[in-house]
Amino acid sequence: MSGTPPEMRSWRARLITRVVHSYFAFARGMTMGVRAACFDAEGRVFLVRHSYVPGWHLPGGGLERHETAFQALVKELREEGNLEMSGPPELFHVYFNRQTSKRDHVIFYRCRNVRQVSPKKPDMEIVESGFFPLDALPAETTPATRRRLAELSGSAPPADFW
């Protein structure tokens, strides 16, 4: 499993991901999601910690039928962080997420001057969330999240794989 990212080495995370994506394969054929690096006015990035996979992640989620990527992004930012964008999101890159399935893609955005309209209370999906300075990310920030932030900063070229 040396090619498997640390956040997917847990058998529970792999099982949940496999079950969810098996359902989506039947229901959708191809899966697509959105994620965003959301920065507040102080330049801090918003991260979430899920109840079902380890580590801190950028907020996001899957697109539903008849939903645009923009609609999904707005919905996920609201659900996962009570976040509102002050301007349009900037499309950064589209990634193939081959660790999740053979047909999963992630549309990645940068959102500047995002504001949290009220604190996000822990729930069944998101157990913790918050804004973090880029030089003080939580130790459990996932490697994929760190790679995306390095790409945004220009210190690494965008990869094709999540």
Sine and cosine of phi, psi and omega as CSV:
sin_phi,cos_phi,sin_psi,cos_psi,sin_omega,cos_omega
0.00,0.00,0.38,0.92,-0.05,-1.00
-0.89,0.46,-0.45,0.89,0.02,-1.00
-0.99,0.11,-0.07,1.00,-0.02,-1.00
-1.00,0.05,0.77,-0.63,0.03,-1.00
-0.90,0.44,0.50,-0.87,-0.05,-1.00
-0.80,0.60,-0.59,0.81,-0.06,-1.00
-0.93,0.36,-0.21,0.98,0.01,-1.00
-0.93,-0.37,0.19,0.98,-0.01,-1.00
-0.99,0.16,-0.33,0.94,0.03,-1.00
-0.93,0.37,0.74,-0.67,-0.02,-1.00
-0.90,0.43,-0.53,0.85,0.03,-1.00
-0.92,0.40,-0.71,0.71,0.01,-1.00
-0.88,0.47,-0.68,0.74,0.01,-1.00
-0.91,0.42,-0.66,0.75,-0.01,-1.00
-0.90,0.43,-0.75,0.66,0.00,-1.00
-0.87,0.49,-0.71,0.70,0.01,-1.00
-0.87,0.49,-0.70,0.72,-0.01,-1.00
-0.89,0.46,-0.69,0.72,0.00,-1.00
-0.90,0.44,-0.74,0.67,-0.02,-1.00
-0.88,0.47,-0.71,0.70,-0.03,-1.00
-0.95,0.30,-0.46,0.89,0.10,-0.99
-0.91,0.42,-0.68,0.73,0.07,-1.00
-0.87,0.48,-0.74,0.67,-0.02,-1.00
-0.89,0.45,-0.56,0.83,0.03,-1.00
-0.88,0.47,-0.65,0.76,0.03,-1.00
-0.95,0.32,-0.69,0.72,-0.10,-1.00
-0.99,0.17,-0.50,0.87,-0.15,-0.99
-0.84,-0.54,-0.52,0.86,-0.08,-1.00
1.00,0.00,-0.80,0.61,0.07,-1.00
-0.73,-0.68,0.58,-0.81,0.02,-1.00
-0.93,-0.36,0.56,-0.83,0.02,-1.00
-0.60,-0.80,0.64,-0.77,0.01,-1.00
-0.71,-0.70,0.12,-0.99,0.07,-1.00
-0.82,-0.58,0.55,-0.84,0.16,-0.99
-0.62,-0.78,0.40,-0.92,-0.01,-1.00
-0.59,-0.81,0.62,-0.79,0.23,-0.97
-1.00,-0.02,0.95,-0.31,-0.08,-1.00
-0.97,-0.26,0.86,-0.50,-0.04,-1.00
-0.93,-0.36,0.69,-0.72,0.08,-1.00
-1.00,0.06,-0.03,-1.00,-0.04,-1.00
-0.89,0.46,-0.37,0.93,0.02,-1.00
-1.00,0.01,0.00,1.00,0.01,-1.00
0.99,0.10,0.18,0.98,0.04,-1.00
-0.99,0.10,0.50,-0.86,-0.02,-1.00
-0.98,-0.19,0.60,-0.80,0.00,-1.00
-1.00,-0.02,0.77,-0.64,0.02,-1.00
-0.78,-0.63,0.44,-0.90,0.03,-1.00
-0.81,-0.59,0.47,-0.88,0.12,-0.99
-0.87,-0.49,0.87,-0.49,-0.05,-1.00
-0.99,0.11,0.33,-0.95,0.04,-1.00
-0.99,0.16,-0.32,0.95,-0.18,-0.98
-0.92,-0.39,-0.13,0.99,0.10,-0.99
-0.65,-0.76,0.53,-0.84,-0.03,-1.00
-0.97,0.25,0.40,-0.92,0.14,-0.99
1.00,-0.09,0.16,-0.99,0.05,-1.00
-0.99,-0.14,0.71,-0.70,-0.10,-1.00
-0.78,-0.62,0.32,-0.95,0.21,-0.98
-0.96,0.28,0.57,-0.82,-0.02,-1.00
-0.93,0.37,0.48,-0.88,0.04,-1.00
0.28,-0.96,-0.06,-1.00,-0.01,-1.00
0.02,-1.00,-0.07,-1.00,-0.08,-1.00
-0.99,0.12,0.44,-0.90,0.11,-0.99
-0.99,0.13,0.66,-0.75,0.08,-1.00
-1.00,-0.08,0.27,-0.96,0.07,-1.00
-0.83,0.56,0.63,-0.78,0.05,-1.00
0.90,0.43,0.37,0.93,0.00,-1.00
-0.90,-0.44,0.71,-0.70,0.06,-1.00
-0.99,0.17,0.28,-0.96,0.05,-1.00
-0.88,0.48,-0.65,0.76,0.02,-1.00
-0.89,0.46,-0.71,0.71,0.02,-1.00
-0.87,0.49,-0.68,0.74,0.02,-1.00
-0.89,0.45,-0.66,0.75,0.01,-1.00
-0.88,0.47,-0.75,0.66,0.01,-1.00
-0.85,0.52,-0.71,0.71,-0.01,-1.00
-0.89,0.46,-0.75,0.66,-0.05,-1.00
-0.91,0.41,-0.63,0.77,0.03,-1.00
-0.90,0.43,-0.63,0.78,0.03,-1.00
-0.92,0.38,-0.74,0.67,-0.06,-1.00
-0.93,0.38,-0.63,0.77,-0.12,-0.99
-1.00,-0.01,-0.27,0.96,-0.04,-1.00
-0.49,-0.87,0.06,1.00,-0.12,-0.99
0.82,0.57,0.66,0.75,-0.07,-1.00
-0.99,-0.15,0.56,-0.83,0.12,-0.99
-0.79,-0.61,0.65,-0.76,0.05,-1.00
-1.00,0.03,0.64,-0.77,0.04,-1.00
-1.00,-0.01,-0.19,0.98,0.02,-1.00
-0.46,-0.89,-0.01,-1.00,-0.03,-1.00
-0.93,0.37,0.56,-0.83,0.07,-1.00
-0.95,0.31,0.45,-0.89,0.04,-1.00
-0.97,-0.24,0.87,-0.50,0.07,-1.00
-0.92,0.40,0.82,-0.57,-0.01,-1.00
-0.98,-0.19,-0.75,0.66,-0.07,-1.00
-0.21,-0.98,0.33,-0.94,0.14,-0.99
-0.89,-0.46,0.79,-0.62,-0.08,-1.00
-0.91,-0.41,0.52,-0.85,0.18,-0.98
-1.00,-0.02,0.83,-0.56,-0.05,-1.00
-0.98,-0.19,0.94,0.33,-0.10,-0.99
-0.94,0.35,-0.31,0.95,0.05,-1.00
-0.96,0.29,-0.40,0.92,-0.02,-1.00
-1.00,0.02,-0.74,0.67,0.04,-1.00
-0.29,-0.96,0.06,-1.00,-0.03,-1.00
-1.00,0.10,0.04,1.00,-0.05,-1.00
-0.56,-0.83,0.47,0.88,-0.03,-1.00
-0.98,-0.21,0.72,-0.69,0.03,-1.00
-0.78,-0.62,0.53,-0.85,0.01,-1.00
-0.84,-0.54,0.82,-0.57,0.10,-0.99
-1.00,-0.03,0.85,-0.52,-0.11,-0.99
-0.93,-0.36,0.77,-0.64,-0.03,-1.00
-0.88,-0.48,0.40,-0.92,0.22,-0.97
-0.94,-0.35,0.76,-0.65,0.03,-1.00
-0.84,-0.54,0.86,-0.50,-0.04,-1.00
-0.99,-0.17,0.48,-0.88,0.05,-1.00
0.79,0.62,0.74,0.67,0.08,-1.00
-0.98,0.17,0.59,-0.81,0.05,-1.00
-0.81,-0.59,0.55,-0.83,0.04,-1.00
-1.00,-0.09,0.88,-0.47,-0.09,-1.00
-0.96,0.27,-0.44,0.90,0.12,-0.99
-0.34,-0.94,0.43,-0.90,0.00,-1.00
-0.85,0.52,0.60,-0.80,0.03,-1.00
-0.99,0.11,0.87,-0.49,0.05,-1.00
-0.99,0.12,0.63,-0.77,0.05,-1.00
-0.84,0.54,0.58,-0.82,0.05,-1.00
-0.61,-0.79,-0.25,-0.97,-0.06,-1.00
-0.91,0.42,-0.45,0.89,-0.03,-1.00
-0.99,-0.16,-0.77,0.63,-0.08,-1.00
-0.96,-0.29,0.91,-0.41,-0.04,-1.00
-1.00,-0.06,-0.32,0.95,-0.02,-1.00
-0.32,-0.95,0.52,-0.85,0.04,-1.00
-0.37,-0.93,0.28,-0.96,0.05,-1.00
0.18,-0.98,0.17,-0.98,0.08,-1.00
-1.00,-0.06,0.66,-0.75,-0.04,-1.00
-0.73,-0.69,0.66,-0.75,0.14,-0.99
-0.89,0.46,0.56,-0.83,-0.04,-1.00
-0.89,0.46,-0.44,0.90,0.02,-1.00
-1.00,-0.05,0.17,0.99,0.01,-1.00
-0.60,-0.80,0.75,0.67,0.03,-1.00
-0.94,0.33,0.47,-0.89,0.06,-1.00
-0.86,0.52,0.55,-0.83,-0.01,-1.00
-0.84,0.54,-0.52,0.85,-0.05,-1.00
-1.00,0.03,0.25,0.97,0.08,-1.00
-0.88,0.48,0.76,-0.65,-0.11,-0.99
-0.92,0.39,0.47,-0.88,0.07,-1.00
-0.84,0.54,-0.62,0.78,0.02,-1.00
-0.89,0.46,-0.65,0.76,0.03,-1.00
-0.90,0.44,-0.69,0.72,0.03,-1.00
-0.89,0.45,-0.62,0.78,0.03,-1.00
-0.90,0.43,-0.68,0.73,-0.01,-1.00
-0.90,0.45,-0.65,0.76,0.01,-1.00
-0.92,0.39,-0.60,0.80,0.07,-1.00
-0.90,0.43,-0.63,0.78,0.04,-1.00
-0.91,0.42,-0.68,0.73,0.02,-1.00
-0.88,0.47,-0.59,0.81,-0.03,-1.00
-0.98,0.22,-0.22,0.98,-0.03,-1.00
1.00,0.02,0.04,1.00,0.00,-1.00
-0.99,0.12,-0.12,0.99,0.10,-1.00
-0.57,-0.82,0.58,-0.82,0.04,-1.00
-0.96,0.27,0.48,-0.88,0.04,-1.00
-0.88,0.47,0.72,-0.70,0.06,-1.00
-1.00,0.05,0.21,-0.98,0.09,-1.00
-1.00,-0.07,-0.28,0.96,-0.06,-1.00
-0.91,-0.41,0.67,-0.74,-0.03,-1.00
-0.88,0.47,0.00,0.00,0.00,0.00
